[in-house]
Amino acid sequence: MAHDILIVDDEADIRMQIAGILEDEGYEPREAANSAEALDAVARRQPALVVLDVWLAGSELDGLQILERIKRDHPALPVIMISGHGTFDMAVSATKTGAYDFISKPFKTDVLLHTVGRAIEDSRLRRENESLRRLSGAALLEELVGSSPALQDIRRSIEKLAQTDSRVLITGPSGAGKGAIARVIHAKSARRTGPFIQLNCAGLQAETLEEALFGREATADTPRHVGVLEQAHGGALLLDEVADMPPPIQGKIARVLHSLRFQRLGGAQTVEVNVRILSTTARDLSALMAAGAFREDLFYRLAVVPLAAPPLSDRREDIPDLARHFMRLAATARGRTPRPLGEGALAAMQGHDWPGNAWEVINVIERLLLESGGGDEPIGAEAVIQAIGETGRTTIGWEGAGEVMNRPLREAREAFEREYLLFHLTRFGGNISRTAEFVGMDRAALHRKLKGLGVSAPNRATTDRAPPEGAADEPAGAP
């Protein structure tokens, strides 16, 4: 998506010349001849950059006064000043007022383009850094790491969606990577050079959320506040946890999404934007619509393309890569050396169901890093189980161990084999070949063993663990 650049100069020929140069480079120029037109253009929609002449014939305000007004209401908006009669003092004054740079006329095309490109890139980096500062440390760690079939399916979907401008509703449990998916869609799209703005709808009151979305017009005491819809012009806006949007705002945003036109709070000026809308939710919107808690018209405007983020329990193959990745990041953030994770630790992690998904993995890794001593000794399974807590000891440590101790040897052996194979089937996502390779069995022999033990499904939650009738009377594992 091309960047919107406002050119303010009283000479039509100069405006036309600059506009032609910028258009040839893929920018979208707008023009204004005086202060009234310039301020009106900024009010209608904040541009990505302003190229502003110092001297404006027939204008109520000169360029430096316009710069002051812009910087008062839009401090982050970059402004490049130009002048055919510029002096050193004038350039210093403009820079002190907030101008990004000062170019003397007549200017060279490459100088203009270099300055424009540098200003837009610096603005993008400032915006990105500010966005990162607003995120929690854990959110920064949420990335699409892994190569499981489930994640490969997501990546293929992303490649297709990135080539379109369709709105995408990403569903899935907390920590499944919905935000990361949205960021990758934007990064691979034609809008990737435009802004990516994120708004968390959870926990905001209706008035606060409305101002965050649409902005608020300037008053005598406060500058204009630009909302996220306007900030995201030319890029994408991510509405995070959209199901938590208060009902009064749902109707307003549904109407805005129909036309992408709105008014700032307290203002009468219509703002028109070009924004791709992405949204996420961890809740069941169908149930919310049935209960009257979520508007159907908003749902259909958001869910042009639905995309489900798989929970970590559906892509256990990715857990070792995720754990190592989070360990490196957590250690770097704390100025420590990453601790190696032993095979037992990784196996224990793969056997856990991770109801908290990536957030839970991050918490466990940080616990392991803080509680373990220095050195190169790999972290073991017991440390992982302790870091996970009671749920870890239940799902990994096998709560039936005490009961087995009271069984005869043959029954105890069968019970152990059943739990052992269930654990590794779960660890490898039900993949028989990988399980057979790890436990050291032929694939066909493993099938026979599972059948003899009455194990018919890899999912611990759905597998019947009761031994089949008469199983104790036959040798375990007999071909």
C-alpha positions as CSV (number, residue, x, y, z in Angstrom):
1,M,0.0,0.0,0.0
2,A,1.5,3.4,-1.1
3,H,2.3,6.0,1.5
4,D,0.1,9.1,1.6
5,I,2.2,12.3,1.3
6,L,0.8,15.8,1.5
7,I,2.7,18.5,-0.5
8,V,2.1,22.1,0.6
9,D,3.4,24.8,-1.7
10,D,1.8,28.0,-3.2
11,E,3.3,27.3,-6.6
12,A,1.3,24.8,-8.6
13,D,4.3,24.0,-10.8
14,I,6.4,23.0,-7.8
15,R,3.5,20.9,-6.4
16,M,3.1,19.2,-9.7
17,Q,6.8,18.5,-10.0
18,I,7.1,17.0,-6.5
19,A,3.9,15.0,-7.0
20,G,5.2,13.5,-10.3
21,I,8.5,12.5,-8.7
22,L,6.7,10.9,-5.7
23,E,4.1,9.1,-7.9
24,D,6.9,7.6,-10.0
25,E,8.3,6.1,-6.8
26,G,4.9,4.6,-5.8
27,Y,3.8,7.2,-3.3
28,E,0.3,8.7,-3.2
29,P,0.6,12.5,-3.1
30,R,-2.0,15.0,-2.1
31,E,-1.7,18.8,-2.7
32,A,-2.5,22.0,-0.8
33,A,-1.7,25.6,-1.8
34,N,-2.2,27.3,1.6
35,S,-2.6,26.8,5.3
36,A,-6.4,26.4,5.2
37,E,-6.1,23.6,2.5
38,A,-3.1,22.0,4.3
39,L,-4.8,21.8,7.7
40,D,-8.0,20.6,6.2
41,A,-6.2,17.8,4.4
42,V,-4.5,16.7,7.6
43,A,-7.9,16.8,9.4
44,R,-9.5,14.7,6.7
45,R,-6.8,12.0,7.2
46,Q,-3.4,12.2,8.7
47,P,-0.8,11.6,6.0
48,A,2.4,9.6,6.4
49,L,4.5,12.7,5.6
50,V,4.2,16.4,4.9
51,V,6.4,18.2,2.4
52,L,5.9,21.9,3.4
53,D,7.2,25.1,1.9
54,V,8.2,27.9,4.3
55,W,6.8,30.8,2.3
56,L,3.2,30.6,1.2
57,A,1.8,33.5,-0.8
58,G,-1.9,34.3,0.0
59,S,-1.9,32.0,3.0
60,E,-3.1,32.9,6.5
61,L,-0.3,31.0,8.1
62,D,3.2,30.6,6.8
63,G,5.1,27.2,6.7
64,L,6.7,27.5,10.1
65,Q,3.3,28.4,11.7
66,I,1.7,25.4,9.9
67,L,4.6,23.2,11.3
68,E,3.8,24.4,14.8
69,R,0.1,23.6,14.4
70,I,0.9,20.1,13.0
71,K,3.4,19.3,15.7
72,R,0.9,20.5,18.3
73,D,-1.8,18.1,17.1
74,H,0.3,15.4,15.5
75,P,3.8,15.3,17.2
76,A,4.8,12.0,15.5
77,L,3.9,13.2,11.9
78,P,7.2,13.8,10.0
79,V,7.5,17.2,8.2
80,I,10.1,18.0,5.6
81,M,10.5,21.8,5.1
82,I,11.5,23.2,1.7
83,S,12.4,26.8,0.7
84,G,14.0,28.7,-2.1
85,H,15.1,31.5,0.2
86,G,16.2,29.4,3.1
87,T,18.8,30.5,5.6
88,F,20.8,28.6,8.3
89,D,18.7,30.3,11.0
90,M,15.5,29.3,9.3
91,A,16.6,25.7,9.1
92,V,17.6,25.7,12.8
93,S,14.2,27.3,13.7
94,A,12.3,24.6,11.7
95,T,14.3,21.8,13.2
96,K,13.7,23.1,16.8
97,T,10.0,23.3,16.0
98,G,10.0,19.6,15.0
99,A,10.8,19.5,11.3
100,Y,12.4,16.2,10.2
101,D,14.7,17.9,7.7
102,F,15.2,21.1,5.6
103,I,15.8,21.1,1.8
104,S,16.7,24.2,-0.2
105,K,15.2,24.8,-3.6
106,P,16.0,24.0,-6.3
107,F,16.5,20.5,-5.0
108,K,17.9,17.4,-6.7
109,T,15.4,14.5,-7.2
110,D,17.6,12.0,-5.5
111,V,18.0,14.2,-2.5
112,L,14.3,14.7,-2.1
113,L,13.6,10.9,-2.5
114,H,16.3,10.0,-0.1
115,T,15.0,12.4,2.5
116,V,11.4,11.3,2.0
117,G,12.4,7.6,2.3
118,R,14.5,8.1,5.4
119,A,11.7,10.1,7.1
120,I,9.1,7.5,6.4
121,E,11.4,4.6,7.5
122,D,12.3,6.5,10.7
123,S,8.6,7.1,11.4
124,R,7.9,3.4,10.9
125,L,10.6,2.3,13.3
126,R,9.4,4.8,15.9
127,R,5.9,3.5,15.6
128,E,7.1,-0.1,15.7
129,N,9.2,0.5,18.8
130,E,6.3,2.2,20.5
131,S,4.1,-0.8,19.7
132,L,6.7,-3.2,21.1
133,R,6.9,-1.1,24.3
134,R,3.2,-1.5,24.8
135,L,3.4,-5.3,24.6
136,S,4.3,-7.4,27.6
137,G,7.6,-9.3,27.7
138,A,5.7,-12.5,27.2
139,A,3.9,-11.3,24.1
140,L,7.2,-10.5,22.5
141,L,8.1,-14.1,22.7
142,E,5.0,-15.4,20.9
143,E,6.3,-16.4,17.4
144,L,5.5,-19.0,14.8
145,V,8.2,-21.4,15.7
146,G,8.1,-25.1,14.6
147,S,7.6,-27.3,11.6
148,S,4.7,-29.5,12.7
149,P,2.0,-30.4,10.1
150,A,-0.5,-28.2,11.9
151,L,1.9,-25.2,11.7
152,Q,2.7,-26.0,8.1
153,D,-1.0,-25.8,7.3
154,I,-1.2,-22.4,9.0
155,R,1.8,-21.2,7.0
156,R,0.2,-22.3,3.7
157,S,-3.0,-20.5,4.7
158,I,-1.0,-17.4,5.5
159,E,0.7,-17.4,2.1
160,K,-2.7,-17.4,0.4
161,L,-4.2,-14.8,2.7
162,A,-1.3,-12.5,2.3
163,Q,-1.9,-12.1,-1.4
164,T,-5.4,-10.8,-0.7
165,D,-6.9,-7.8,1.2
166,S,-9.6,-9.9,2.8
167,R,-10.5,-9.5,6.5
168,V,-9.4,-12.4,8.6
169,L,-10.8,-13.6,11.9
170,I,-8.2,-15.8,13.7
171,T,-9.7,-18.0,16.4
172,G,-8.0,-20.2,19.0
173,P,-7.1,-20.5,22.7
174,S,-5.0,-17.9,24.5
175,G,-1.3,-18.4,23.7
176,A,-1.9,-20.3,20.5
177,G,-0.2,-17.6,18.4
178,K,-3.1,-15.7,17.0
179,G,-1.3,-12.4,17.2
180,A,1.8,-13.8,15.6
181,I,-0.3,-15.2,12.7
182,A,-1.8,-11.7,12.1
183,R,1.7,-10.1,12.1
184,V,3.0,-12.7,9.6
185,I,-0.1,-12.1,7.3
186,H,0.7,-8.4,7.3
187,A,4.4,-8.9,6.9
188,K,3.9,-11.0,3.7
189,S,1.1,-8.7,2.3
190,A,1.3,-5.9,-0.2
191,R,0.7,-3.6,2.8
192,R,3.9,-4.7,4.6
193,T,5.5,-1.3,4.4
194,G,2.5,0.3,6.0
195,P,1.7,0.4,9.7
196,F,0.6,-2.6,11.7
197,I,-1.5,-1.3,14.6
198,Q,-2.8,-3.5,17.4
199,L,-5.7,-2.7,19.8
200,N,-6.6,-5.0,22.6
201,C,-10.4,-4.8,23.1
202,A,-10.4,-6.7,26.4
203,G,-10.9,-4.8,29.5
204,L,-11.6,-1.4,27.9
205,Q,-14.8,0.5,28.7
206,A,-17.0,1.6,25.9
207,E,-15.9,5.3,25.9
208,T,-12.2,4.4,26.1
209,L,-12.5,1.9,23.3
210,E,-14.4,4.3,21.2
211,E,-11.8,7.0,21.5
212,A,-9.0,4.5,20.9
213,L,-10.7,3.4,17.6
214,F,-11.9,6.7,16.2
215,G,-9.8,9.3,18.0
216,R,-10.9,12.6,19.5
217,E,-10.9,16.1,18.0
218,A,-8.7,18.8,19.5
219,T,-10.1,21.2,22.1
220,A,-8.8,24.4,23.5
221,D,-6.8,22.5,26.1
222,T,-5.9,19.2,24.4
223,P,-4.4,18.3,21.0
224,R,-6.2,16.1,18.5
225,H,-5.9,12.3,19.4
226,V,-5.6,10.1,16.3
227,G,-7.4,6.8,16.7
228,V,-6.0,3.4,15.6
229,L,-8.2,3.3,12.5
230,E,-6.5,6.5,11.2
231,Q,-3.1,5.4,12.4
232,A,-3.4,2.2,10.4
233,H,-4.2,3.9,7.1
234,G,-2.3,2.2,4.3
235,G,-1.6,-0.8,6.6
236,A,-3.5,-3.2,8.9
237,L,-5.4,-2.9,12.2
238,L,-5.5,-5.9,14.5
239,L,-8.5,-6.0,16.8
240,D,-7.3,-8.3,19.5
241,E,-9.9,-10.3,21.4
242,V,-12.8,-8.7,19.5
243,A,-15.4,-10.7,21.4
244,D,-14.7,-8.5,24.4
245,M,-15.8,-5.3,22.6
246,P,-18.7,-3.7,24.5
247,P,-22.1,-4.1,22.7
248,P,-22.5,-0.3,22.1
249,I,-19.2,-0.2,20.2
250,Q,-20.0,-3.3,18.1
251,G,-22.7,-1.5,16.2
252,K,-20.5,1.5,15.5
253,I,-17.5,-0.4,14.3
254,A,-19.8,-2.6,12.1
255,R,-21.0,0.5,10.4
256,V,-17.5,1.9,10.0
257,L,-16.3,-1.4,8.5
258,H,-18.9,-1.1,5.8
259,S,-17.6,2.2,4.5
260,L,-14.3,2.9,6.3
261,R,-15.5,6.4,7.0
262,F,-16.0,7.9,10.5
263,Q,-15.8,11.0,12.6
264,R,-13.5,11.6,15.5
265,L,-15.2,12.1,18.8
266,G,-16.2,15.7,19.2
267,G,-15.6,16.5,15.5
268,A,-17.7,16.9,12.4
269,Q,-14.9,16.2,9.8
270,T,-15.4,12.8,8.0
271,V,-12.2,10.7,8.0
272,E,-11.8,8.2,5.2
273,V,-9.2,5.4,5.6
274,N,-7.9,2.4,3.7
275,V,-7.2,-0.3,6.3
276,R,-7.1,-4.0,6.3
277,I,-8.9,-5.4,9.4
278,L,-7.6,-8.5,11.1
279,S,-9.1,-9.7,14.4
280,T,-8.7,-12.5,17.0
281,T,-10.8,-14.1,19.6
282,A,-10.4,-17.0,22.1
283,R,-14.1,-17.2,22.6
284,D,-16.9,-19.0,20.8
285,L,-18.6,-16.2,18.7
286,S,-21.4,-18.5,17.5
287,A,-22.4,-19.1,21.1
288,L,-22.1,-15.4,21.9
289,M,-24.3,-14.5,18.8
290,A,-26.9,-17.0,19.9
291,A,-26.9,-15.4,23.3
292,G,-27.2,-11.9,21.8
293,A,-23.9,-10.9,23.2
294,F,-22.2,-10.4,19.8
295,R,-23.6,-8.8,16.7
296,E,-24.1,-11.0,13.6
297,D,-23.4,-8.1,11.2
298,L,-20.1,-7.4,12.9
299,F,-19.2,-11.1,12.8
300,Y,-19.8,-11.3,9.0
301,R,-17.8,-8.2,8.4
302,L,-14.8,-9.5,10.4
303,A,-14.9,-13.2,9.4
304,V,-14.6,-12.9,5.7
305,V,-12.0,-15.6,6.0
306,P,-11.9,-17.6,9.3
307,L,-8.6,-19.1,10.4
308,A,-8.1,-21.4,13.4
309,A,-4.8,-21.3,15.3
310,P,-4.1,-24.8,16.6
311,P,-3.4,-25.3,20.4
312,L,0.0,-26.5,21.4
313,S,-1.4,-30.0,22.2
314,D,-2.1,-30.4,18.4
315,R,1.5,-29.6,17.5
316,R,3.7,-31.3,20.1
317,E,6.5,-31.8,17.6
318,D,7.1,-28.0,17.9
319,I,7.6,-28.0,21.7
320,P,11.3,-28.7,21.6
321,D,12.0,-25.9,19.2
322,L,9.7,-23.6,21.1
323,A,11.3,-24.4,24.4
324,R,14.8,-23.8,23.1
325,H,13.7,-20.6,21.4
326,F,12.1,-19.3,24.5
327,M,15.1,-20.3,26.6
328,R,17.4,-18.3,24.3
329,L,15.1,-15.2,24.5
330,A,14.5,-15.4,28.2
331,A,18.3,-15.8,28.9
332,T,19.1,-12.9,26.6
333,A,16.5,-10.6,28.3
334,R,18.1,-11.4,31.7
335,G,21.7,-11.3,30.7
336,R,22.2,-14.9,31.4
337,T,23.5,-17.9,29.5
338,P,20.8,-20.2,28.1
339,R,20.6,-23.6,29.9
340,P,20.5,-26.7,27.7
341,L,17.4,-28.8,27.9
342,G,18.0,-32.5,28.2
343,E,16.2,-35.1,26.2
344,G,14.2,-36.1,29.3
345,A,13.2,-32.5,29.9
346,L,12.0,-32.2,26.3
347,A,10.1,-35.5,26.5
348,A,8.4,-34.4,29.6
349,M,7.4,-31.1,27.9
350,Q,6.0,-33.0,24.9
351,G,4.0,-35.2,27.3
352,H,2.3,-32.2,29.0
353,D,-1.0,-30.9,27.5
354,W,-0.1,-27.2,28.0
355,P,-3.6,-25.8,28.5
356,G,-1.9,-22.3,28.7
357,N,-0.2,-22.9,25.3
358,A,2.8,-20.6,24.5
359,W,2.2,-18.5,27.6
360,E,2.6,-21.5,29.9
361,V,5.7,-22.7,28.1
362,I,7.2,-19.2,28.5
363,N,6.4,-19.2,32.2
364,V,7.9,-22.7,32.7
365,I,11.1,-21.8,30.8
366,E,11.5,-18.6,32.8
367,R,11.0,-20.6,36.0
368,L,13.6,-23.2,34.9
369,L,16.1,-20.4,34.0
370,L,15.7,-18.6,37.4
371,E,15.6,-21.7,39.6
372,S,18.5,-23.6,37.9
373,G,22.1,-22.9,38.7
374,G,24.7,-21.9,36.2
375,G,26.8,-24.4,34.2
376,D,26.3,-26.5,31.2
377,E,24.5,-29.4,32.8
378,P,21.3,-30.1,30.9
379,I,18.0,-29.5,32.7
380,G,16.2,-32.8,33.4
381,A,12.7,-34.1,33.4
382,E,12.2,-33.7,37.2
383,A,13.0,-30.0,37.0
384,V,10.4,-29.6,34.2
385,I,7.7,-31.4,36.3
386,Q,8.4,-29.2,39.3
387,A,8.3,-26.1,37.1
388,I,5.0,-27.0,35.6
389,G,3.5,-27.8,39.1
390,E,0.8,-30.2,40.1
391,T,-0.7,-30.5,36.6
392,G,2.7,-31.5,35.3
393,R,3.2,-34.2,37.9
394,T,-0.3,-35.5,37.1
395,T,0.0,-35.6,33.3
396,I,3.7,-36.5,33.1
397,G,4.4,-38.3,36.4
398,W,1.4,-40.7,35.9
399,E,-1.0,-40.6,38.8
400,G,-1.6,-44.4,38.7
401,A,1.9,-45.3,39.8
402,G,0.8,-46.1,43.4
403,E,-2.0,-48.4,42.3
404,V,0.4,-50.3,40.1
405,M,2.6,-51.1,43.0
406,N,-0.2,-53.2,44.5
407,R,-0.6,-55.4,41.3
408,P,1.1,-58.6,40.4
409,L,4.2,-58.3,38.3
410,R,2.5,-59.2,35.0
411,E,-0.4,-56.7,35.5
412,A,2.0,-54.0,36.7
413,R,4.1,-54.6,33.6
414,E,1.1,-54.2,31.3
415,A,-0.1,-51.1,33.1
416,F,3.4,-49.6,32.8
417,E,3.7,-50.5,29.1
418,R,0.3,-49.0,28.4
419,E,1.1,-45.7,30.1
420,Y,4.6,-45.6,28.6
421,L,3.3,-46.1,25.1
422,L,0.5,-43.7,25.6
423,F,2.9,-41.1,26.8
424,H,5.1,-41.4,23.8
425,L,2.2,-41.6,21.4
426,T,0.9,-38.3,22.9
427,R,4.4,-36.8,22.8
428,F,4.7,-37.5,19.0
429,G,1.1,-36.4,18.2
430,G,-0.1,-40.0,17.5
431,N,2.6,-40.6,14.9
432,I,3.1,-44.4,15.0
433,S,6.3,-44.4,13.0
434,R,8.1,-41.8,15.2
435,T,6.9,-43.6,18.4
436,A,8.1,-46.9,17.1
437,E,11.5,-45.4,16.2
438,F,11.9,-43.8,19.7
439,V,10.8,-46.9,21.7
440,G,12.9,-49.2,19.5
441,M,10.2,-51.3,18.0
442,D,9.2,-52.3,14.6
443,R,6.2,-50.4,13.4
444,A,4.0,-53.5,12.9
445,A,5.1,-54.9,16.3
446,L,4.1,-51.6,17.9
447,H,0.6,-51.9,16.3
448,R,0.3,-55.4,17.7
449,K,1.5,-54.3,21.1
450,L,-1.0,-51.4,21.2
451,K,-3.9,-53.7,20.1
452,G,-2.9,-56.3,22.8
453,L,-2.9,-53.5,25.4
454,G,-6.2,-52.1,24.3
455,V,-4.8,-48.8,23.3
456,S,-6.8,-47.6,20.3
457,A,-6.2,-43.8,20.3
458,P,-3.2,-41.6,21.0
459,N,-5.2,-38.9,22.9
460,R,-4.8,-39.4,26.6
461,A,-8.1,-37.6,27.2
462,T,-10.1,-40.1,25.0
463,T,-8.2,-43.4,25.4
464,D,-9.7,-46.1,27.5
465,R,-7.0,-47.1,29.9
466,A,-8.7,-50.1,31.4
467,P,-7.0,-53.3,30.4
468,P,-9.0,-55.5,28.0
469,E,-10.8,-58.4,29.4
470,G,-8.4,-61.3,29.8
471,A,-5.3,-59.3,28.9
472,A,-3.5,-60.2,32.1
473,D,-3.7,-63.9,31.2
474,E,-1.6,-63.4,28.0
475,P,2.1,-62.5,27.7
476,A,2.4,-58.8,27.1
477,G,3.8,-58.0,23.7
478,A,3.4,-61.5,22.3
479,P,3.4,-61.3,18.5
